[in-house]
């Protein structure tokens, strides 16, 4: 998902637009997570970017998406850019602690 969201609409108020954008992002993440995993993959991971424009987008964590959307609304931006790309994720085993 690579999309520039607009926070201005003639009939819809900004808080409702923010809720709608959050819902679209959540729906996309759920749809991607429900896809069949390739052989040997543990889970779906996501590369995310957020910025005021596509050129200024910085890498963020998936858990920071809602905070970023709220940040755009607080700064009263006309639009902002979000990029979410699914990739295979692999779990790393925890190191075994040595006991004396």
C-alpha positions in Angstrom: 0.0 0.0 0.0 1.5 3.3 -1.1 -0.9 6.1 -0.7 -1.2 9.8 0.0 -4.2 10.5 2.2 -6.0 13.8 2.2 -7.2 15.4 5.4 -9.5 17.9 3.8 -13.0 17.3 2.5 -15.8 19.7 2.0 -18.4 17.6 3.8 -16.5 15.2 6.1 -14.9 16.6 9.2 -11.3 15.9 10.0 -11.8 13.5 13.0 -14.0 11.3 10.8 -11.4 11.3 8.1 -8.7 10.3 10.6 -10.9 7.4 11.8 -11.6 6.3 8.2 -7.8 6.3 7.4 -7.0 4.3 10.5 -9.7 1.8 9.5 -8.3 1.5 6.0 -4.8 0.9 7.3 -6.0 -1.7 9.8 -8.1 -3.4 7.1 -5.0 -3.6 4.8 -2.8 -5.1 7.6 -5.4 -7.7 8.4 -5.9 -8.6 4.8 -2.1 -9.0 4.3 -1.7 -11.1 7.5 -4.5 -13.5 6.4 -2.6 -14.4 3.2 -1.1 -17.8 3.1 2.5 -17.9 4.4 5.3 -19.2 2.0 7.2 -22.3 3.0 9.5 -21.7 6.0 8.1 -18.3 6.9 6.9 -17.7 10.5 4.8 -14.5 10.0 4.1 -11.5 7.8 6.3 -8.5 8.7 5.8 -5.0 7.4 8.1 -2.2 6.1 6.4 1.1 6.9 7.1 4.7 6.0 5.4 7.9 6.9 5.9 11.4 5.8 4.3 14.7 5.0 5.1 13.9 1.3 6.5 10.8 -0.5 9.9 12.4 -0.8 10.2 13.1 3.0 8.9 9.7 4.2 10.9 8.1 7.0 10.9 4.5 8.2 8.6 3.8 11.1 7.4 0.7 13.0 4.0 -0.8 12.4 2.9 0.1 15.9 3.6 3.8 15.2 1.2 4.1 12.3 -1.8 5.3 14.4 0.4 7.8 16.2 1.7 9.1 12.9 -1.8 9.6 11.6 -2.8 11.4 14.8 0.4 13.6 14.4 -0.7 14.6 10.9 -4.2 15.6 12.2 -2.6 17.6 15.1 -0.3 19.5 12.7 -3.4 20.2 10.5 -1.7 18.9 7.3 -3.6 18.9 4.1 -2.3 15.5 3.2 0.3 12.9 4.2 2.0 9.8 2.8 2.0 6.2 4.1 3.7 3.2 2.6 3.2 -0.3 4.0 4.9 -3.3 2.3 4.5 -6.9 3.4 7.6 -9.1 3.7 8.2 -12.5 5.2 9.2 -12.6 8.8 11.4 -15.1 10.7 11.4 -15.6 14.4 14.8 -15.7 16.1 15.3 -18.2 18.9 16.0 -16.7 22.4 19.5 -17.3 23.6 19.7 -20.0 26.3 21.0 -18.5 29.6 23.9 -20.5 31.1 23.4 -21.3 34.7 26.3 -21.8 37.2 
